[in-house]
Amino acid sequence: MKEMVLQTKVKVCGFDELPAADKELVEAARAATSCSYAVYSKFNVGAAVRLDDGTIVSGSNQENAAYPSGLCAERTTIFWANSQYPTKAVESLAIAARNEQGELAVPIPPCGACRQVILETEKRFNRAMRIILYGAKECYIIEDGVKALLPLSFDSNFLE
């Protein structure tokens, strides 16, 4: 038997340490939390993507009383970007969240379904996405794309 070791490299920094372009993207994600429809969970999530032409697209989570019918901010944003700009690759993704007490101190990661959508988007454009997770006390930066967050991932290669 052999053993595999899977590692994820995450840069940790304060918001003030982010480059200007990342701050702009995070601010768009933070602003998108106010557009969230989270009447059930009271957990407002915003996401923003920067496309390869510099365009920023943002979105937020949208809940529904029939819980499976809602959609996360990450998927709302990526699907909107891909449908409106189908030839533009997503370079970066920023995610921010707040609850009734305010912005979360520690960043939240995307859920499994969102990670799978990020993976498909990376495959679609043959390009890893830079992922920035915002928290009021610290930010996490994943430079290597979603495979760092979704090791042993399932993609279309298994369907061939």
Backbone bond lengths (Angstrom), bond angles and torsions (degrees), N, CA, C in turn:
res aa  C-N    CA-C-N  psi(-1)  N-CA   C-N-CA  omega(-1)  CA-C   N-CA-C  phi
1 M - - - 1.447 - - 1.524 107.90 -
2 K 1.324 115.33 140.62 1.454 118.81 174.81 1.520 108.66 -116.92
3 E 1.282 115.12 165.17 1.455 121.15 -177.78 1.525 109.06 -121.02
4 M 1.334 115.56 139.36 1.461 121.17 174.25 1.519 107.66 -108.32
5 V 1.315 115.89 140.91 1.454 121.20 175.48 1.527 107.00 -114.74
6 L 1.303 115.97 122.24 1.454 121.60 179.15 1.519 108.31 -105.71
7 Q 1.320 116.35 128.78 1.459 120.43 -177.38 1.521 110.16 -123.92
8 T 1.305 114.57 148.00 1.453 121.23 176.33 1.517 108.36 -124.35
9 K 1.317 115.61 126.79 1.460 120.20 177.85 1.533 108.08 -97.39
10 V 1.316 115.48 120.87 1.462 121.95 -179.76 1.520 108.05 -125.94
11 K 1.329 116.41 126.06 1.461 120.52 173.42 1.520 107.61 -86.89
12 V 1.310 116.77 135.86 1.457 122.38 179.82 1.524 107.36 -116.27
13 C 1.328 115.90 129.87 1.467 119.87 -179.71 1.516 109.78 -154.10
14 G 1.306 115.80 170.67 1.451 121.52 172.80 1.521 109.44 -86.57
15 F 1.316 116.53 158.98 1.465 120.88 179.23 1.527 110.92 -54.50
16 D 1.322 116.68 -40.90 1.472 120.88 -178.10 1.519 113.45 -64.30
17 E 1.318 117.12 -20.13 1.459 121.30 179.85 1.529 113.02 -84.97
18 L 1.313 117.62 -10.65 1.460 120.88 -179.05 1.525 110.64 -69.96
19 P 1.331 117.77 147.06 1.466 120.42 172.18 1.532 109.68 -63.24
20 A 1.314 116.89 157.94 1.467 122.35 -176.16 1.528 112.54 -54.74
21 A 1.316 118.09 -41.64 1.471 120.93 -179.34 1.523 110.92 -64.12
22 D 1.326 117.65 -38.16 1.460 121.13 177.99 1.522 111.20 -69.89
23 K 1.328 116.85 -39.16 1.471 120.13 177.00 1.526 109.77 -60.07
24 E 1.324 116.68 -43.00 1.469 121.23 179.84 1.532 110.52 -61.00
25 L 1.323 116.99 -43.03 1.457 120.97 -179.77 1.527 111.03 -67.77
26 V 1.317 116.82 -42.55 1.470 120.92 178.04 1.524 110.13 -63.16
27 E 1.318 117.66 -41.61 1.475 120.78 178.48 1.529 110.57 -60.45
28 A 1.328 117.27 -37.95 1.467 120.51 177.26 1.529 110.45 -65.31
29 A 1.324 117.46 -39.75 1.468 121.13 177.30 1.530 110.50 -66.75
30 R 1.312 116.46 -42.97 1.474 120.30 178.54 1.523 110.41 -61.26
31 A 1.332 117.07 -44.15 1.465 121.17 179.00 1.523 111.21 -63.54
32 A 1.324 116.77 -35.67 1.464 120.88 -179.28 1.522 112.22 -65.21
33 T 1.334 118.47 -23.26 1.470 119.42 178.06 1.527 110.93 -60.45
34 S 1.328 117.20 -27.33 1.470 119.82 -179.86 1.530 112.17 -76.27
35 C 1.322 117.85 -10.91 1.461 122.11 177.39 1.526 111.56 -97.59
36 S 1.307 116.16 0.10 1.463 122.12 -178.67 1.524 110.68 -65.88
37 Y 1.321 115.74 144.01 1.454 121.25 171.11 1.521 106.05 -109.24
38 A 1.321 115.60 91.84 1.466 121.97 -173.97 1.527 110.05 -127.51
39 V 1.321 116.28 52.29 1.465 121.25 -175.57 1.526 113.09 -69.18
40 Y 1.317 117.82 -19.05 1.464 121.15 -177.79 1.527 111.22 -94.68
41 S 1.321 116.82 -51.21 1.464 120.15 -176.53 1.524 113.06 -86.65
42 K 1.330 117.18 -22.85 1.481 122.38 -174.23 1.527 110.53 59.92
43 F 1.343 116.35 26.21 1.461 123.28 -179.40 1.521 107.49 -116.02
44 N 1.320 115.01 100.64 1.460 121.67 -173.69 1.522 110.92 -94.55
45 V 1.321 115.73 122.24 1.459 121.13 -178.90 1.520 108.82 -120.21
46 G 1.321 114.90 137.33 1.456 121.30 175.15 1.509 109.23 -124.50
47 A 1.309 115.98 147.92 1.460 121.34 177.20 1.519 108.01 -137.00
48 A 1.312 115.34 153.31 1.462 120.85 175.71 1.514 107.88 -144.82
49 V 1.327 115.54 143.10 1.456 120.96 175.66 1.521 109.25 -122.01
50 R 1.318 114.02 148.02 1.463 120.63 171.67 1.523 106.06 -108.83
51 L 1.333 115.25 125.36 1.448 121.01 179.33 1.524 109.80 -86.79
52 D 1.320 116.45 167.58 1.470 119.64 -174.94 1.525 113.96 -67.49
53 D 1.335 118.03 -9.53 1.470 120.34 174.23 1.528 112.12 -100.29
54 G 1.359 116.15 7.07 1.463 121.25 178.71 1.519 114.72 93.89
55 T 1.326 118.04 -10.95 1.461 121.65 179.21 1.526 109.97 -62.31
56 I 1.332 115.95 136.52 1.464 121.70 175.16 1.520 108.18 -108.54
57 V 1.326 115.83 129.80 1.461 123.55 177.15 1.522 106.54 -122.27
58 S 1.331 116.96 135.00 1.461 119.64 179.42 1.515 110.70 -126.81
59 G 1.322 114.93 162.15 1.450 121.67 178.19 1.512 110.04 -159.81
60 S 1.320 115.84 175.65 1.463 120.56 -177.08 1.519 109.93 -144.20
61 N 1.333 115.02 165.87 1.455 118.70 178.15 1.523 110.15 -70.80
62 Q 1.324 115.05 146.60 1.460 122.45 -177.84 1.524 107.67 -131.40
63 E 1.327 116.01 111.47 1.460 120.83 -176.44 1.526 111.68 -92.24
64 N 1.333 113.93 166.75 1.451 121.82 179.62 1.526 106.93 -148.35
65 A 1.316 117.07 146.88 1.459 120.25 179.34 1.530 111.08 -58.43
66 A 1.322 117.12 -30.69 1.472 121.53 171.54 1.528 104.91 -88.61
67 Y 1.330 116.17 88.35 1.468 122.93 -168.13 1.525 116.04 -42.59
68 P 1.307 120.62 -44.06 1.470 117.72 -178.31 1.529 113.24 -64.40
69 S 1.326 117.70 -13.21 1.461 120.65 -177.39 1.518 113.44 -83.92
70 G 1.323 118.33 -8.64 1.462 121.15 178.21 1.518 110.70 -77.28
71 L 1.321 116.32 177.42 1.460 120.16 -179.92 1.526 109.81 -146.36
72 C 1.317 115.24 139.20 1.460 122.65 179.32 1.526 111.71 -69.11
73 A 1.316 115.79 157.39 1.469 121.88 179.70 1.520 112.22 -61.24
74 E 1.321 116.70 -39.56 1.462 120.55 -177.36 1.522 111.23 -62.65
75 R 1.331 116.36 -46.91 1.465 120.00 -179.67 1.515 111.24 -70.04
76 T 1.342 117.86 -39.88 1.460 120.41 176.49 1.524 110.08 -55.62
77 T 1.319 116.00 -46.60 1.461 122.14 -177.09 1.526 112.20 -67.88
78 I 1.314 116.63 -48.90 1.470 119.99 -178.13 1.518 110.85 -65.74
79 F 1.326 118.25 -42.88 1.465 120.08 179.18 1.528 110.83 -63.60
80 W 1.322 117.38 -41.00 1.465 120.56 177.97 1.531 109.76 -63.18
81 A 1.325 117.13 -46.66 1.466 120.67 -179.85 1.533 110.96 -61.49
82 N 1.334 116.72 -45.76 1.462 120.01 -178.60 1.525 112.59 -67.34
83 S 1.329 117.19 -31.51 1.463 119.23 -179.83 1.531 111.98 -79.57
84 Q 1.314 117.13 -32.58 1.466 120.00 -178.48 1.529 113.26 -90.51
85 Y 1.314 117.05 -24.93 1.468 123.10 -178.63 1.537 108.63 -132.57
86 P 1.327 118.21 64.45 1.463 121.14 -170.88 1.533 115.50 -64.57
87 T 1.306 117.82 -15.75 1.470 119.67 179.85 1.521 112.40 -104.39
88 K 1.313 117.38 2.15 1.469 121.65 -177.35 1.529 110.54 -102.74
89 A 1.308 115.50 121.64 1.466 120.58 178.82 1.525 110.60 -72.74
90 V 1.319 115.51 148.45 1.460 121.45 173.87 1.526 107.29 -85.47
91 E 1.327 116.20 119.31 1.467 121.11 178.50 1.518 112.07 -86.14
92 S 1.339 115.96 -45.08 1.466 121.31 -174.00 1.517 110.18 -140.05
93 L 1.321 114.63 151.36 1.460 123.17 177.02 1.517 107.94 -131.66
94 A 1.330 116.97 131.11 1.470 121.69 174.46 1.525 108.36 -119.17
95 I 1.330 115.70 142.34 1.461 121.97 -179.33 1.526 108.63 -130.84
96 A 1.334 116.20 134.41 1.467 122.50 177.56 1.525 108.27 -136.27
97 A 1.322 116.82 154.56 1.468 120.23 179.50 1.522 110.63 -147.24
98 R 1.329 113.24 154.35 1.461 119.89 174.00 1.527 108.20 -147.14
99 N 1.316 114.41 158.62 1.461 120.46 174.20 1.529 107.41 -124.42
100 E 1.308 116.96 -164.21 1.464 119.65 -177.14 1.527 113.00 -65.04
101 Q 1.333 118.11 -20.72 1.461 121.44 178.22 1.534 112.24 -87.33
102 G 1.316 118.37 -11.36 1.459 121.82 179.80 1.518 111.76 124.61
103 E 1.332 115.38 -163.92 1.455 119.93 -178.92 1.520 110.29 -65.05
104 L 1.325 115.16 144.00 1.459 119.93 178.86 1.519 109.85 -72.47
105 A 1.309 116.84 140.60 1.464 121.32 -179.46 1.520 111.69 -70.24
106 V 1.319 115.57 -37.30 1.462 121.96 -176.74 1.530 108.22 -109.35
107 P 1.315 117.85 139.95 1.467 120.35 -178.67 1.526 112.93 -62.76
108 I 1.336 115.24 152.17 1.458 120.12 172.29 1.526 108.37 -103.23
109 P 1.327 116.23 142.69 1.464 119.45 175.29 1.529 110.01 -88.59
110 P 1.316 117.48 161.98 1.468 119.25 174.79 1.524 110.57 -69.80
111 C 1.324 116.66 149.77 1.461 121.11 177.96 1.531 109.64 -70.53
112 G 1.304 116.73 173.48 1.459 121.46 -178.43 1.522 113.24 -60.31
113 A 1.337 117.39 -43.35 1.465 120.40 -179.90 1.531 110.64 -63.37
114 C 1.311 116.43 -39.55 1.470 119.93 178.47 1.524 110.56 -68.21
115 R 1.315 117.37 -38.17 1.468 120.39 177.23 1.527 109.87 -60.32
116 Q 1.329 116.49 -40.03 1.464 120.43 179.73 1.531 110.53 -65.11
117 V 1.331 117.87 -39.73 1.470 121.71 177.84 1.526 110.38 -67.31
118 I 1.315 117.00 -39.96 1.469 120.38 176.61 1.529 109.30 -61.20
119 L 1.325 116.57 -43.83 1.462 121.46 178.72 1.525 111.07 -58.55
120 E 1.319 117.17 -45.98 1.462 121.17 -179.93 1.531 111.01 -64.40
121 T 1.324 116.97 -37.22 1.464 120.61 178.48 1.521 110.38 -67.68
122 E 1.326 116.98 -40.17 1.464 119.76 175.54 1.528 110.80 -61.73
123 K 1.309 116.40 -41.90 1.465 120.44 179.43 1.529 110.43 -66.70
124 R 1.313 116.60 -41.23 1.469 121.94 -179.71 1.521 111.24 -54.93
125 F 1.337 115.94 -42.72 1.463 120.42 -176.20 1.530 112.80 -103.88
126 N 1.341 115.86 4.14 1.468 121.01 179.45 1.527 111.05 52.18
127 R 1.334 114.02 48.51 1.461 119.75 -174.75 1.527 110.18 -154.74
128 A 1.324 116.25 127.82 1.468 120.70 175.78 1.523 109.69 -71.11
129 M 1.305 115.16 143.30 1.459 122.15 179.53 1.531 109.57 -95.52
130 R 1.291 116.79 138.63 1.463 121.60 171.82 1.523 106.77 -82.69
131 I 1.328 117.77 128.22 1.462 121.27 -174.80 1.523 109.19 -115.90
132 I 1.330 115.70 127.19 1.463 122.04 -179.32 1.527 107.28 -119.45
133 L 1.309 116.23 118.72 1.456 122.19 178.95 1.523 107.79 -105.70
134 Y 1.329 116.30 119.02 1.470 120.98 -175.14 1.517 111.88 -94.84
135 G 1.312 115.82 135.74 1.453 124.26 168.63 1.520 107.13 -136.69
136 A 1.312 117.68 149.36 1.467 120.91 -177.09 1.528 112.23 -60.21
137 K 1.345 117.54 -31.68 1.465 120.40 -179.91 1.517 112.93 -93.12
138 E 1.342 116.90 -30.22 1.460 119.60 179.67 1.523 110.45 -157.82
139 C 1.318 114.18 157.63 1.459 122.22 177.45 1.518 108.33 -118.27
140 Y 1.328 115.86 148.63 1.458 121.73 175.03 1.522 107.85 -113.17
141 I 1.310 116.22 135.63 1.462 121.38 177.56 1.524 108.57 -120.53
142 I 1.312 115.55 125.56 1.457 122.03 176.11 1.528 106.15 -112.61
143 E 1.303 115.76 108.81 1.468 121.83 -175.20 1.521 112.83 -82.01
144 D 1.328 117.23 -26.06 1.462 121.80 -169.24 1.520 114.73 -91.20
145 G 1.309 118.37 11.93 1.454 120.59 179.70 1.510 113.11 84.57
146 V 1.313 114.31 -177.97 1.461 120.53 -171.64 1.531 113.24 -71.35
147 K 1.322 118.93 -20.19 1.473 118.83 178.70 1.523 110.94 -60.14
148 A 1.333 116.95 -23.91 1.467 120.19 175.12 1.530 110.56 -67.72
149 L 1.338 116.95 -27.95 1.466 121.96 179.21 1.522 112.47 -99.20
150 L 1.334 116.19 -11.35 1.460 120.63 -176.14 1.531 109.38 -136.27
151 P 1.341 116.40 64.82 1.462 118.63 -179.46 1.533 110.33 -65.98
152 L 1.301 115.84 157.33 1.465 121.69 -178.09 1.528 110.52 54.05
153 S 1.311 115.87 43.02 1.454 121.44 -174.54 1.531 112.86 -76.99
154 F 1.312 114.93 156.00 1.454 123.30 177.18 1.514 108.61 -97.82
155 D 1.327 116.17 124.86 1.467 119.56 175.25 1.515 109.77 -139.20
156 S 1.316 116.77 -175.15 1.457 121.92 -173.80 1.523 113.67 -63.23
157 N 1.315 118.70 -17.56 1.466 120.42 177.29 1.521 111.31 -58.75
158 F 1.335 117.62 -30.13 1.464 121.04 179.40 1.519 112.11 -75.13
159 L 1.323 117.00 -16.10 1.464 120.98 -178.11 1.528 112.38 -88.00
160 E 1.320 115.86 -8.41 1.473 119.67 -177.03 1.512 111.15 -82.52
